[in-house]
Amino acid sequence: MPTQILMEPTQGQFDLAVDTFKLMADNTRLRIVWALLHGEHSVNELASHLLVNPAGVSQHLAKLRSARLVNVRRDGNKAFYSLPSGHVRQLVEHALFHVDHVVDNDLVECDEASHQSRGQG
């Protein structure tokens, strides 16, 4: 269901949205959130899945957590991370859907251009 914002966002809301995009504009953080779309994971599970150092994953998760883009659940000395709401899921899915759409269109445009340059258009 599309979200409709009825009132003009405040400058502060725009600033927070920009901060959110900046946080998500990191390859590792985006991959972490993508993994969390599929369920709750520990730091070590995420590190293993992403083939990166657990300490680095922890630092990225701390930034995501401070921006309320992930939740943490503690079980003894282990921490498990998940997404807090459908909003974060939608943000990531829409961004990746857009990229997929752009790539598909670029492939079609490149194919059409190559046909035209060879006189096949």
Phi and psi restraints in degrees (range 20) as a CNS / XPLOR table:
assign (resid 1 and name C) (resid 2 and name N)
       (resid 2 and name CA) (resid 2 and name C) 1.0 -65.5 20.0 2
assign (resid 2 and name N) (resid 2 and name CA)
       (resid 2 and name C) (resid 3 and name N) 1.0 145.4 20.0 2
assign (resid 2 and name C) (resid 3 and name N)
       (resid 3 and name CA) (resid 3 and name C) 1.0 -91.5 20.0 2
assign (resid 3 and name N) (resid 3 and name CA)
       (resid 3 and name C) (resid 4 and name N) 1.0 135.3 20.0 2
assign (resid 3 and name C) (resid 4 and name N)
       (resid 4 and name CA) (resid 4 and name C) 1.0 -119.5 20.0 2
assign (resid 4 and name N) (resid 4 and name CA)
       (resid 4 and name C) (resid 5 and name N) 1.0 124.0 20.0 2
assign (resid 4 and name C) (resid 5 and name N)
       (resid 5 and name CA) (resid 5 and name C) 1.0 -100.0 20.0 2
assign (resid 5 and name N) (resid 5 and name CA)
       (resid 5 and name C) (resid 6 and name N) 1.0 119.1 20.0 2
assign (resid 5 and name C) (resid 6 and name N)
       (resid 6 and name CA) (resid 6 and name C) 1.0 -84.7 20.0 2
assign (resid 6 and name N) (resid 6 and name CA)
       (resid 6 and name C) (resid 7 and name N) 1.0 -28.1 20.0 2
assign (resid 6 and name C) (resid 7 and name N)
       (resid 7 and name CA) (resid 7 and name C) 1.0 -112.9 20.0 2
assign (resid 7 and name N) (resid 7 and name CA)
       (resid 7 and name C) (resid 8 and name N) 1.0 151.4 20.0 2
assign (resid 7 and name C) (resid 8 and name N)
       (resid 8 and name CA) (resid 8 and name C) 1.0 -61.5 20.0 2
assign (resid 8 and name N) (resid 8 and name CA)
       (resid 8 and name C) (resid 9 and name N) 1.0 126.4 20.0 2
assign (resid 8 and name C) (resid 9 and name N)
       (resid 9 and name CA) (resid 9 and name C) 1.0 -62.1 20.0 2
assign (resid 9 and name N) (resid 9 and name CA)
       (resid 9 and name C) (resid 10 and name N) 1.0 150.8 20.0 2
assign (resid 9 and name C) (resid 10 and name N)
       (resid 10 and name CA) (resid 10 and name C) 1.0 -75.8 20.0 2
assign (resid 10 and name N) (resid 10 and name CA)
       (resid 10 and name C) (resid 11 and name N) 1.0 166.1 20.0 2
assign (resid 10 and name C) (resid 11 and name N)
       (resid 11 and name CA) (resid 11 and name C) 1.0 -59.7 20.0 2
assign (resid 11 and name N) (resid 11 and name CA)
       (resid 11 and name C) (resid 12 and name N) 1.0 -38.6 20.0 2
assign (resid 11 and name C) (resid 12 and name N)
       (resid 12 and name CA) (resid 12 and name C) 1.0 -62.2 20.0 2
assign (resid 12 and name N) (resid 12 and name CA)
       (resid 12 and name C) (resid 13 and name N) 1.0 -39.0 20.0 2
assign (resid 12 and name C) (resid 13 and name N)
       (resid 13 and name CA) (resid 13 and name C) 1.0 -67.6 20.0 2
assign (resid 13 and name N) (resid 13 and name CA)
       (resid 13 and name C) (resid 14 and name N) 1.0 -40.5 20.0 2
assign (resid 13 and name C) (resid 14 and name N)
       (resid 14 and name CA) (resid 14 and name C) 1.0 -61.3 20.0 2
assign (resid 14 and name N) (resid 14 and name CA)
       (resid 14 and name C) (resid 15 and name N) 1.0 -43.0 20.0 2
assign (resid 14 and name C) (resid 15 and name N)
       (resid 15 and name CA) (resid 15 and name C) 1.0 -60.7 20.0 2
assign (resid 15 and name N) (resid 15 and name CA)
       (resid 15 and name C) (resid 16 and name N) 1.0 -43.4 20.0 2
assign (resid 15 and name C) (resid 16 and name N)
       (resid 16 and name CA) (resid 16 and name C) 1.0 -66.1 20.0 2
assign (resid 16 and name N) (resid 16 and name CA)
       (resid 16 and name C) (resid 17 and name N) 1.0 -36.9 20.0 2
assign (resid 16 and name C) (resid 17 and name N)
       (resid 17 and name CA) (resid 17 and name C) 1.0 -64.2 20.0 2
assign (resid 17 and name N) (resid 17 and name CA)
       (resid 17 and name C) (resid 18 and name N) 1.0 -42.3 20.0 2
assign (resid 17 and name C) (resid 18 and name N)
       (resid 18 and name CA) (resid 18 and name C) 1.0 -62.6 20.0 2
assign (resid 18 and name N) (resid 18 and name CA)
       (resid 18 and name C) (resid 19 and name N) 1.0 -42.4 20.0 2
assign (resid 18 and name C) (resid 19 and name N)
       (resid 19 and name CA) (resid 19 and name C) 1.0 -60.8 20.0 2
assign (resid 19 and name N) (resid 19 and name CA)
       (resid 19 and name C) (resid 20 and name N) 1.0 -39.2 20.0 2
assign (resid 19 and name C) (resid 20 and name N)
       (resid 20 and name CA) (resid 20 and name C) 1.0 -63.3 20.0 2
assign (resid 20 and name N) (resid 20 and name CA)
       (resid 20 and name C) (resid 21 and name N) 1.0 -46.0 20.0 2
assign (resid 20 and name C) (resid 21 and name N)
       (resid 21 and name CA) (resid 21 and name C) 1.0 -62.8 20.0 2
assign (resid 21 and name N) (resid 21 and name CA)
       (resid 21 and name C) (resid 22 and name N) 1.0 -38.6 20.0 2
assign (resid 21 and name C) (resid 22 and name N)
       (resid 22 and name CA) (resid 22 and name C) 1.0 -62.6 20.0 2
assign (resid 22 and name N) (resid 22 and name CA)
       (resid 22 and name C) (resid 23 and name N) 1.0 -43.5 20.0 2
assign (resid 22 and name C) (resid 23 and name N)
       (resid 23 and name CA) (resid 23 and name C) 1.0 -62.2 20.0 2
assign (resid 23 and name N) (resid 23 and name CA)
       (resid 23 and name C) (resid 24 and name N) 1.0 -40.0 20.0 2
assign (resid 23 and name C) (resid 24 and name N)
       (resid 24 and name CA) (resid 24 and name C) 1.0 -79.5 20.0 2
assign (resid 24 and name N) (resid 24 and name CA)
       (resid 24 and name C) (resid 25 and name N) 1.0 -9.9 20.0 2
assign (resid 24 and name C) (resid 25 and name N)
       (resid 25 and name CA) (resid 25 and name C) 1.0 -85.2 20.0 2
assign (resid 25 and name N) (resid 25 and name CA)
       (resid 25 and name C) (resid 26 and name N) 1.0 35.3 20.0 2
assign (resid 25 and name C) (resid 26 and name N)
       (resid 26 and name CA) (resid 26 and name C) 1.0 -125.6 20.0 2
assign (resid 26 and name N) (resid 26 and name CA)
       (resid 26 and name C) (resid 27 and name N) 1.0 128.7 20.0 2
assign (resid 26 and name C) (resid 27 and name N)
       (resid 27 and name CA) (resid 27 and name C) 1.0 -54.9 20.0 2
assign (resid 27 and name N) (resid 27 and name CA)
       (resid 27 and name C) (resid 28 and name N) 1.0 -48.5 20.0 2
assign (resid 27 and name C) (resid 28 and name N)
       (resid 28 and name CA) (resid 28 and name C) 1.0 -65.2 20.0 2
assign (resid 28 and name N) (resid 28 and name CA)
       (resid 28 and name C) (resid 29 and name N) 1.0 -44.2 20.0 2
assign (resid 28 and name C) (resid 29 and name N)
       (resid 29 and name CA) (resid 29 and name C) 1.0 -64.4 20.0 2
assign (resid 29 and name N) (resid 29 and name CA)
       (resid 29 and name C) (resid 30 and name N) 1.0 -39.9 20.0 2
assign (resid 29 and name C) (resid 30 and name N)
       (resid 30 and name CA) (resid 30 and name C) 1.0 -64.4 20.0 2
assign (resid 30 and name N) (resid 30 and name CA)
       (resid 30 and name C) (resid 31 and name N) 1.0 -40.6 20.0 2
assign (resid 30 and name C) (resid 31 and name N)
       (resid 31 and name CA) (resid 31 and name C) 1.0 -67.3 20.0 2
assign (resid 31 and name N) (resid 31 and name CA)
       (resid 31 and name C) (resid 32 and name N) 1.0 -35.0 20.0 2
assign (resid 31 and name C) (resid 32 and name N)
       (resid 32 and name CA) (resid 32 and name C) 1.0 -62.4 20.0 2
assign (resid 32 and name N) (resid 32 and name CA)
       (resid 32 and name C) (resid 33 and name N) 1.0 -49.5 20.0 2
assign (resid 32 and name C) (resid 33 and name N)
       (resid 33 and name CA) (resid 33 and name C) 1.0 -62.9 20.0 2
assign (resid 33 and name N) (resid 33 and name CA)
       (resid 33 and name C) (resid 34 and name N) 1.0 -39.3 20.0 2
assign (resid 33 and name C) (resid 34 and name N)
       (resid 34 and name CA) (resid 34 and name C) 1.0 -58.8 20.0 2
assign (resid 34 and name N) (resid 34 and name CA)
       (resid 34 and name C) (resid 35 and name N) 1.0 -45.0 20.0 2
assign (resid 34 and name C) (resid 35 and name N)
       (resid 35 and name CA) (resid 35 and name C) 1.0 -61.9 20.0 2
assign (resid 35 and name N) (resid 35 and name CA)
       (resid 35 and name C) (resid 36 and name N) 1.0 -37.8 20.0 2
assign (resid 35 and name C) (resid 36 and name N)
       (resid 36 and name CA) (resid 36 and name C) 1.0 -72.5 20.0 2
assign (resid 36 and name N) (resid 36 and name CA)
       (resid 36 and name C) (resid 37 and name N) 1.0 -16.7 20.0 2
assign (resid 36 and name C) (resid 37 and name N)
       (resid 37 and name CA) (resid 37 and name C) 1.0 -61.4 20.0 2
assign (resid 37 and name N) (resid 37 and name CA)
       (resid 37 and name C) (resid 38 and name N) 1.0 -24.6 20.0 2
assign (resid 37 and name C) (resid 38 and name N)
       (resid 38 and name CA) (resid 38 and name C) 1.0 -98.2 20.0 2
assign (resid 38 and name N) (resid 38 and name CA)
       (resid 38 and name C) (resid 39 and name N) 1.0 8.3 20.0 2
assign (resid 38 and name C) (resid 39 and name N)
       (resid 39 and name CA) (resid 39 and name C) 1.0 130.0 20.0 2
assign (resid 39 and name N) (resid 39 and name CA)
       (resid 39 and name C) (resid 40 and name N) 1.0 175.3 20.0 2
assign (resid 39 and name C) (resid 40 and name N)
       (resid 40 and name CA) (resid 40 and name C) 1.0 -70.6 20.0 2
assign (resid 40 and name N) (resid 40 and name CA)
       (resid 40 and name C) (resid 41 and name N) 1.0 141.1 20.0 2
assign (resid 40 and name C) (resid 41 and name N)
       (resid 41 and name CA) (resid 41 and name C) 1.0 -142.2 20.0 2
assign (resid 41 and name N) (resid 41 and name CA)
       (resid 41 and name C) (resid 42 and name N) 1.0 150.9 20.0 2
assign (resid 41 and name C) (resid 42 and name N)
       (resid 42 and name CA) (resid 42 and name C) 1.0 -84.6 20.0 2
assign (resid 42 and name N) (resid 42 and name CA)
       (resid 42 and name C) (resid 43 and name N) 1.0 168.8 20.0 2
assign (resid 42 and name C) (resid 43 and name N)
       (resid 43 and name CA) (resid 43 and name C) 1.0 -58.4 20.0 2
assign (resid 43 and name N) (resid 43 and name CA)
       (resid 43 and name C) (resid 44 and name N) 1.0 -46.7 20.0 2
assign (resid 43 and name C) (resid 44 and name N)
       (resid 44 and name CA) (resid 44 and name C) 1.0 -64.6 20.0 2
assign (resid 44 and name N) (resid 44 and name CA)
       (resid 44 and name C) (resid 45 and name N) 1.0 -38.0 20.0 2
assign (resid 44 and name C) (resid 45 and name N)
       (resid 45 and name CA) (resid 45 and name C) 1.0 -62.7 20.0 2
assign (resid 45 and name N) (resid 45 and name CA)
       (resid 45 and name C) (resid 46 and name N) 1.0 -44.6 20.0 2
assign (resid 45 and name C) (resid 46 and name N)
       (resid 46 and name CA) (resid 46 and name C) 1.0 -63.8 20.0 2
assign (resid 46 and name N) (resid 46 and name CA)
       (resid 46 and name C) (resid 47 and name N) 1.0 -44.6 20.0 2
assign (resid 46 and name C) (resid 47 and name N)
       (resid 47 and name CA) (resid 47 and name C) 1.0 -61.0 20.0 2
assign (resid 47 and name N) (resid 47 and name CA)
       (resid 47 and name C) (resid 48 and name N) 1.0 -43.3 20.0 2
assign (resid 47 and name C) (resid 48 and name N)
       (resid 48 and name CA) (resid 48 and name C) 1.0 -63.9 20.0 2
assign (resid 48 and name N) (resid 48 and name CA)
       (resid 48 and name C) (resid 49 and name N) 1.0 -43.9 20.0 2
assign (resid 48 and name C) (resid 49 and name N)
       (resid 49 and name CA) (resid 49 and name C) 1.0 -64.4 20.0 2
assign (resid 49 and name N) (resid 49 and name CA)
       (resid 49 and name C) (resid 50 and name N) 1.0 -40.6 20.0 2
assign (resid 49 and name C) (resid 50 and name N)
       (resid 50 and name CA) (resid 50 and name C) 1.0 -89.2 20.0 2
assign (resid 50 and name N) (resid 50 and name CA)
       (resid 50 and name C) (resid 51 and name N) 1.0 -7.6 20.0 2
assign (resid 50 and name C) (resid 51 and name N)
       (resid 51 and name CA) (resid 51 and name C) 1.0 59.0 20.0 2
assign (resid 51 and name N) (resid 51 and name CA)
       (resid 51 and name C) (resid 52 and name N) 1.0 46.0 20.0 2
assign (resid 51 and name C) (resid 52 and name N)
       (resid 52 and name CA) (resid 52 and name C) 1.0 -131.5 20.0 2
assign (resid 52 and name N) (resid 52 and name CA)
       (resid 52 and name C) (resid 53 and name N) 1.0 168.1 20.0 2
assign (resid 52 and name C) (resid 53 and name N)
       (resid 53 and name CA) (resid 53 and name C) 1.0 -68.1 20.0 2
assign (resid 53 and name N) (resid 53 and name CA)
       (resid 53 and name C) (resid 54 and name N) 1.0 133.4 20.0 2
assign (resid 53 and name C) (resid 54 and name N)
       (resid 54 and name CA) (resid 54 and name C) 1.0 -56.6 20.0 2
assign (resid 54 and name N) (resid 54 and name CA)
       (resid 54 and name C) (resid 55 and name N) 1.0 -34.6 20.0 2
assign (resid 54 and name C) (resid 55 and name N)
       (resid 55 and name CA) (resid 55 and name C) 1.0 -63.2 20.0 2
assign (resid 55 and name N) (resid 55 and name CA)
       (resid 55 and name C) (resid 56 and name N) 1.0 -39.5 20.0 2
assign (resid 55 and name C) (resid 56 and name N)
       (resid 56 and name CA) (resid 56 and name C) 1.0 -66.2 20.0 2
assign (resid 56 and name N) (resid 56 and name CA)
       (resid 56 and name C) (resid 57 and name N) 1.0 -41.1 20.0 2
assign (resid 56 and name C) (resid 57 and name N)
       (resid 57 and name CA) (resid 57 and name C) 1.0 -61.2 20.0 2
assign (resid 57 and name N) (resid 57 and name CA)
       (resid 57 and name C) (resid 58 and name N) 1.0 -42.2 20.0 2
assign (resid 57 and name C) (resid 58 and name N)
       (resid 58 and name CA) (resid 58 and name C) 1.0 -60.5 20.0 2
assign (resid 58 and name N) (resid 58 and name CA)
       (resid 58 and name C) (resid 59 and name N) 1.0 -41.2 20.0 2
assign (resid 58 and name C) (resid 59 and name N)
       (resid 59 and name CA) (resid 59 and name C) 1.0 -64.7 20.0 2
assign (resid 59 and name N) (resid 59 and name CA)
       (resid 59 and name C) (resid 60 and name N) 1.0 -42.8 20.0 2
assign (resid 59 and name C) (resid 60 and name N)
       (resid 60 and name CA) (resid 60 and name C) 1.0 -64.5 20.0 2
assign (resid 60 and name N) (resid 60 and name CA)
       (resid 60 and name C) (resid 61 and name N) 1.0 -42.0 20.0 2
assign (resid 60 and name C) (resid 61 and name N)
       (resid 61 and name CA) (resid 61 and name C) 1.0 -63.9 20.0 2
assign (resid 61 and name N) (resid 61 and name CA)
       (resid 61 and name C) (resid 62 and name N) 1.0 -35.4 20.0 2
assign (resid 61 and name C) (resid 62 and name N)
       (resid 62 and name CA) (resid 62 and name C) 1.0 -62.5 20.0 2
assign (resid 62 and name N) (resid 62 and name CA)
       (resid 62 and name C) (resid 63 and name N) 1.0 -42.2 20.0 2
assign (resid 62 and name C) (resid 63 and name N)
       (resid 63 and name CA) (resid 63 and name C) 1.0 -65.5 20.0 2
assign (resid 63 and name N) (resid 63 and name CA)
       (resid 63 and name C) (resid 64 and name N) 1.0 -43.8 20.0 2
assign (resid 63 and name C) (resid 64 and name N)
       (resid 64 and name CA) (resid 64 and name C) 1.0 -64.4 20.0 2
assign (resid 64 and name N) (resid 64 and name CA)
       (resid 64 and name C) (resid 65 and name N) 1.0 -39.3 20.0 2
assign (resid 64 and name C) (resid 65 and name N)
       (resid 65 and name CA) (resid 65 and name C) 1.0 -66.1 20.0 2
assign (resid 65 and name N) (resid 65 and name CA)
       (resid 65 and name C) (resid 66 and name N) 1.0 -40.8 20.0 2
assign (resid 65 and name C) (resid 66 and name N)
       (resid 66 and name CA) (resid 66 and name C) 1.0 -66.0 20.0 2
assign (resid 66 and name N) (resid 66 and name CA)
       (resid 66 and name C) (resid 67 and name N) 1.0 -26.1 20.0 2
assign (resid 66 and name C) (resid 67 and name N)
       (resid 67 and name CA) (resid 67 and name C) 1.0 -92.2 20.0 2
assign (resid 67 and name N) (resid 67 and name CA)
       (resid 67 and name C) (resid 68 and name N) 1.0 6.0 20.0 2
assign (resid 67 and name C) (resid 68 and name N)
       (resid 68 and name CA) (resid 68 and name C) 1.0 61.0 20.0 2
assign (resid 68 and name N) (resid 68 and name CA)
       (resid 68 and name C) (resid 69 and name N) 1.0 32.5 20.0 2
assign (resid 68 and name C) (resid 69 and name N)
       (resid 69 and name CA) (resid 69 and name C) 1.0 -93.7 20.0 2
assign (resid 69 and name N) (resid 69 and name CA)
       (resid 69 and name C) (resid 70 and name N) 1.0 -13.7 20.0 2
assign (resid 69 and name C) (resid 70 and name N)
       (resid 70 and name CA) (resid 70 and name C) 1.0 -138.1 20.0 2
assign (resid 70 and name N) (resid 70 and name CA)
       (resid 70 and name C) (resid 71 and name N) 1.0 156.4 20.0 2
assign (resid 70 and name C) (resid 71 and name N)
       (resid 71 and name CA) (resid 71 and name C) 1.0 -108.7 20.0 2
assign (resid 71 and name N) (resid 71 and name CA)
       (resid 71 and name C) (resid 72 and name N) 1.0 155.6 20.0 2
assign (resid 71 and name C) (resid 72 and name N)
       (resid 72 and name CA) (resid 72 and name C) 1.0 -124.6 20.0 2
assign (resid 72 and name N) (resid 72 and name CA)
       (resid 72 and name C) (resid 73 and name N) 1.0 139.4 20.0 2
assign (resid 72 and name C) (resid 73 and name N)
       (resid 73 and name CA) (resid 73 and name C) 1.0 -126.1 20.0 2
assign (resid 73 and name N) (resid 73 and name CA)
       (resid 73 and name C) (resid 74 and name N) 1.0 127.9 20.0 2
assign (resid 73 and name C) (resid 74 and name N)
       (resid 74 and name CA) (resid 74 and name C) 1.0 -98.4 20.0 2
assign (resid 74 and name N) (resid 74 and name CA)
       (resid 74 and name C) (resid 75 and name N) 1.0 138.0 20.0 2
assign (resid 74 and name C) (resid 75 and name N)
       (resid 75 and name CA) (resid 75 and name C) 1.0 -134.9 20.0 2
assign (resid 75 and name N) (resid 75 and name CA)
       (resid 75 and name C) (resid 76 and name N) 1.0 96.1 20.0 2
assign (resid 75 and name C) (resid 76 and name N)
       (resid 76 and name CA) (resid 76 and name C) 1.0 67.9 20.0 2
assign (resid 76 and name N) (resid 76 and name CA)
       (resid 76 and name C) (resid 77 and name N) 1.0 -125.4 20.0 2
assign (resid 76 and name C) (resid 77 and name N)
       (resid 77 and name CA) (resid 77 and name C) 1.0 -96.7 20.0 2
assign (resid 77 and name N) (resid 77 and name CA)
       (resid 77 and name C) (resid 78 and name N) 1.0 6.5 20.0 2
assign (resid 77 and name C) (resid 78 and name N)
       (resid 78 and name CA) (resid 78 and name C) 1.0 -101.2 20.0 2
assign (resid 78 and name N) (resid 78 and name CA)
       (resid 78 and name C) (resid 79 and name N) 1.0 145.7 20.0 2
assign (resid 78 and name C) (resid 79 and name N)
       (resid 79 and name CA) (resid 79 and name C) 1.0 -115.8 20.0 2
assign (resid 79 and name N) (resid 79 and name CA)
       (resid 79 and name C) (resid 80 and name N) 1.0 136.0 20.0 2
assign (resid 79 and name C) (resid 80 and name N)
       (resid 80 and name CA) (resid 80 and name C) 1.0 -119.8 20.0 2
assign (resid 80 and name N) (resid 80 and name CA)
       (resid 80 and name C) (resid 81 and name N) 1.0 133.3 20.0 2
assign (resid 80 and name C) (resid 81 and name N)
       (resid 81 and name CA) (resid 81 and name C) 1.0 -109.5 20.0 2
assign (resid 81 and name N) (resid 81 and name CA)
       (resid 81 and name C) (resid 82 and name N) 1.0 146.1 20.0 2
assign (resid 81 and name C) (resid 82 and name N)
       (resid 82 and name CA) (resid 82 and name C) 1.0 -149.5 20.0 2
assign (resid 82 and name N) (resid 82 and name CA)
       (resid 82 and name C) (resid 83 and name N) 1.0 172.1 20.0 2
assign (resid 82 and name C) (resid 83 and name N)
       (resid 83 and name CA) (resid 83 and name C) 1.0 -86.8 20.0 2
assign (resid 83 and name N) (resid 83 and name CA)
       (resid 83 and name C) (resid 84 and name N) 1.0 140.8 20.0 2
assign (resid 83 and name C) (resid 84 and name N)
       (resid 84 and name CA) (resid 84 and name C) 1.0 -77.3 20.0 2
assign (resid 84 and name N) (resid 84 and name CA)
       (resid 84 and name C) (resid 85 and name N) 1.0 -25.9 20.0 2
assign (resid 84 and name C) (resid 85 and name N)
       (resid 85 and name CA) (resid 85 and name C) 1.0 -160.9 20.0 2
assign (resid 85 and name N) (resid 85 and name CA)
       (resid 85 and name C) (resid 86 and name N) 1.0 173.3 20.0 2
assign (resid 85 and name C) (resid 86 and name N)
       (resid 86 and name CA) (resid 86 and name C) 1.0 -69.2 20.0 2
assign (resid 86 and name N) (resid 86 and name CA)
       (resid 86 and name C) (resid 87 and name N) 1.0 -17.7 20.0 2
assign (resid 86 and name C) (resid 87 and name N)
       (resid 87 and name CA) (resid 87 and name C) 1.0 -63.6 20.0 2
assign (resid 87 and name N) (resid 87 and name CA)
       (resid 87 and name C) (resid 88 and name N) 1.0 -43.9 20.0 2
assign (resid 87 and name C) (resid 88 and name N)
       (resid 88 and name CA) (resid 88 and name C) 1.0 -66.6 20.0 2
assign (resid 88 and name N) (resid 88 and name CA)
       (resid 88 and name C) (resid 89 and name N) 1.0 -41.8 20.0 2
assign (resid 88 and name C) (resid 89 and name N)
       (resid 89 and name CA) (resid 89 and name C) 1.0 -56.7 20.0 2
assign (resid 89 and name N) (resid 89 and name CA)
       (resid 89 and name C) (resid 90 and name N) 1.0 -47.7 20.0 2
assign (resid 89 and name C) (resid 90 and name N)
       (resid 90 and name CA) (resid 90 and name C) 1.0 -63.6 20.0 2
assign (resid 90 and name N) (resid 90 and name CA)
       (resid 90 and name C) (resid 91 and name N) 1.0 -40.9 20.0 2
assign (resid 90 and name C) (resid 91 and name N)
       (resid 91 and name CA) (resid 91 and name C) 1.0 -58.0 20.0 2
assign (resid 91 and name N) (resid 91 and name CA)
       (resid 91 and name C) (resid 92 and name N) 1.0 -49.2 20.0 2
assign (resid 91 and name C) (resid 92 and name N)
       (resid 92 and name CA) (resid 92 and name C) 1.0 -70.3 20.0 2
assign (resid 92 and name N) (resid 92 and name CA)
       (resid 92 and name C) (resid 93 and name N) 1.0 -45.0 20.0 2
assign (resid 92 and name C) (resid 93 and name N)
       (resid 93 and name CA) (resid 93 and name C) 1.0 -62.1 20.0 2
assign (resid 93 and name N) (resid 93 and name CA)
       (resid 93 and name C) (resid 94 and name N) 1.0 -41.2 20.0 2
assign (resid 93 and name C) (resid 94 and name N)
       (resid 94 and name CA) (resid 94 and name C) 1.0 -67.0 20.0 2
assign (resid 94 and name N) (resid 94 and name CA)
       (resid 94 and name C) (resid 95 and name N) 1.0 -40.3 20.0 2
assign (resid 94 and name C) (resid 95 and name N)
       (resid 95 and name CA) (resid 95 and name C) 1.0 -63.0 20.0 2
assign (resid 95 and name N) (resid 95 and name CA)
       (resid 95 and name C) (resid 96 and name N) 1.0 -45.3 20.0 2
assign (resid 95 and name C) (resid 96 and name N)
       (resid 96 and name CA) (resid 96 and name C) 1.0 -72.2 20.0 2
assign (resid 96 and name N) (resid 96 and name CA)
       (resid 96 and name C) (resid 97 and name N) 1.0 -33.9 20.0 2
assign (resid 96 and name C) (resid 97 and name N)
       (resid 97 and name CA) (resid 97 and name C) 1.0 -63.2 20.0 2
assign (resid 97 and name N) (resid 97 and name CA)
       (resid 97 and name C) (resid 98 and name N) 1.0 -41.5 20.0 2
assign (resid 97 and name C) (resid 98 and name N)
       (resid 98 and name CA) (resid 98 and name C) 1.0 -61.4 20.0 2
assign (resid 98 and name N) (resid 98 and name CA)
       (resid 98 and name C) (resid 99 and name N) 1.0 -45.4 20.0 2
assign (resid 98 and name C) (resid 99 and name N)
       (resid 99 and name CA) (resid 99 and name C) 1.0 -60.8 20.0 2
assign (resid 99 and name N) (resid 99 and name CA)
       (resid 99 and name C) (resid 100 and name N) 1.0 -44.5 20.0 2
assign (resid 99 and name C) (resid 100 and name N)
       (resid 100 and name CA) (resid 100 and name C) 1.0 -59.7 20.0 2
assign (resid 100 and name N) (resid 100 and name CA)
       (resid 100 and name C) (resid 101 and name N) 1.0 -42.7 20.0 2
assign (resid 100 and name C) (resid 101 and name N)
       (resid 101 and name CA) (resid 101 and name C) 1.0 -65.3 20.0 2
assign (resid 101 and name N) (resid 101 and name CA)
       (resid 101 and name C) (resid 102 and name N) 1.0 -43.9 20.0 2
assign (resid 101 and name C) (resid 102 and name N)
       (resid 102 and name CA) (resid 102 and name C) 1.0 -63.8 20.0 2
assign (resid 102 and name N) (resid 102 and name CA)
       (resid 102 and name C) (resid 103 and name N) 1.0 -43.8 20.0 2
assign (resid 102 and name C) (resid 103 and name N)
       (resid 103 and name CA) (resid 103 and name C) 1.0 -62.7 20.0 2
assign (resid 103 and name N) (resid 103 and name CA)
       (resid 103 and name C) (resid 104 and name N) 1.0 -45.5 20.0 2
assign (resid 103 and name C) (resid 104 and name N)
       (resid 104 and name CA) (resid 104 and name C) 1.0 -59.5 20.0 2
assign (resid 104 and name N) (resid 104 and name CA)
       (resid 104 and name C) (resid 105 and name N) 1.0 -44.1 20.0 2
assign (resid 104 and name C) (resid 105 and name N)
       (resid 105 and name CA) (resid 105 and name C) 1.0 -65.3 20.0 2
assign (resid 105 and name N) (resid 105 and name CA)
       (resid 105 and name C) (resid 106 and name N) 1.0 -40.6 20.0 2
assign (resid 105 and name C) (resid 106 and name N)
       (resid 106 and name CA) (resid 106 and name C) 1.0 -62.1 20.0 2
assign (resid 106 and name N) (resid 106 and name CA)
       (resid 106 and name C) (resid 107 and name N) 1.0 -39.8 20.0 2
assign (resid 106 and name C) (resid 107 and name N)
       (resid 107 and name CA) (resid 107 and name C) 1.0 -64.7 20.0 2
assign (resid 107 and name N) (resid 107 and name CA)
       (resid 107 and name C) (resid 108 and name N) 1.0 -41.9 20.0 2
assign (resid 107 and name C) (resid 108 and name N)
       (resid 108 and name CA) (resid 108 and name C) 1.0 -63.9 20.0 2
assign (resid 108 and name N) (resid 108 and name CA)
       (resid 108 and name C) (resid 109 and name N) 1.0 -46.1 20.0 2
assign (resid 108 and name C) (resid 109 and name N)
       (resid 109 and name CA) (resid 109 and name C) 1.0 -63.8 20.0 2
assign (resid 109 and name N) (resid 109 and name CA)
       (resid 109 and name C) (resid 110 and name N) 1.0 -40.4 20.0 2
assign (resid 109 and name C) (resid 110 and name N)
       (resid 110 and name CA) (resid 110 and name C) 1.0 -65.3 20.0 2
assign (resid 110 and name N) (resid 110 and name CA)
       (resid 110 and name C) (resid 111 and name N) 1.0 -41.6 20.0 2
assign (resid 110 and name C) (resid 111 and name N)
       (resid 111 and name CA) (resid 111 and name C) 1.0 -64.2 20.0 2
assign (resid 111 and name N) (resid 111 and name CA)
       (resid 111 and name C) (resid 112 and name N) 1.0 -43.9 20.0 2
assign (resid 111 and name C) (resid 112 and name N)
       (resid 112 and name CA) (resid 112 and name C) 1.0 -63.9 20.0 2
assign (resid 112 and name N) (resid 112 and name CA)
       (resid 112 and name C) (resid 113 and name N) 1.0 -41.2 20.0 2
assign (resid 112 and name C) (resid 113 and name N)
       (resid 113 and name CA) (resid 113 and name C) 1.0 -64.7 20.0 2
assign (resid 113 and name N) (resid 113 and name CA)
       (resid 113 and name C) (resid 114 and name N) 1.0 -40.3 20.0 2
assign (resid 113 and name C) (resid 114 and name N)
       (resid 114 and name CA) (resid 114 and name C) 1.0 -68.2 20.0 2
assign (resid 114 and name N) (resid 114 and name CA)
       (resid 114 and name C) (resid 115 and name N) 1.0 -36.3 20.0 2
assign (resid 114 and name C) (resid 115 and name N)
       (resid 115 and name CA) (resid 115 and name C) 1.0 -64.3 20.0 2
assign (resid 115 and name N) (resid 115 and name CA)
       (resid 115 and name C) (resid 116 and name N) 1.0 -42.7 20.0 2
assign (resid 115 and name C) (resid 116 and name N)
       (resid 116 and name CA) (resid 116 and name C) 1.0 -66.6 20.0 2
assign (resid 116 and name N) (resid 116 and name CA)
       (resid 116 and name C) (resid 117 and name N) 1.0 -39.8 20.0 2
assign (resid 116 and name C) (resid 117 and name N)
       (resid 117 and name CA) (resid 117 and name C) 1.0 -69.1 20.0 2
assign (resid 117 and name N) (resid 117 and name CA)
       (resid 117 and name C) (resid 118 and name N) 1.0 -23.2 20.0 2
assign (resid 117 and name C) (resid 118 and name N)
       (resid 118 and name CA) (resid 118 and name C) 1.0 -95.6 20.0 2
assign (resid 118 and name N) (resid 118 and name CA)
       (resid 118 and name C) (resid 119 and name N) 1.0 7.6 20.0 2
assign (resid 118 and name C) (resid 119 and name N)
       (resid 119 and name CA) (resid 119 and name C) 1.0 77.2 20.0 2
assign (resid 119 and name N) (resid 119 and name CA)
       (resid 119 and name C) (resid 120 and name N) 1.0 21.1 20.0 2
assign (resid 119 and name C) (resid 120 and name N)
       (resid 120 and name CA) (resid 120 and name C) 1.0 -104.7 20.0 2
assign (resid 120 and name N) (resid 120 and name CA)
       (resid 120 and name C) (resid 121 and name N) 1.0 6.6 20.0 2
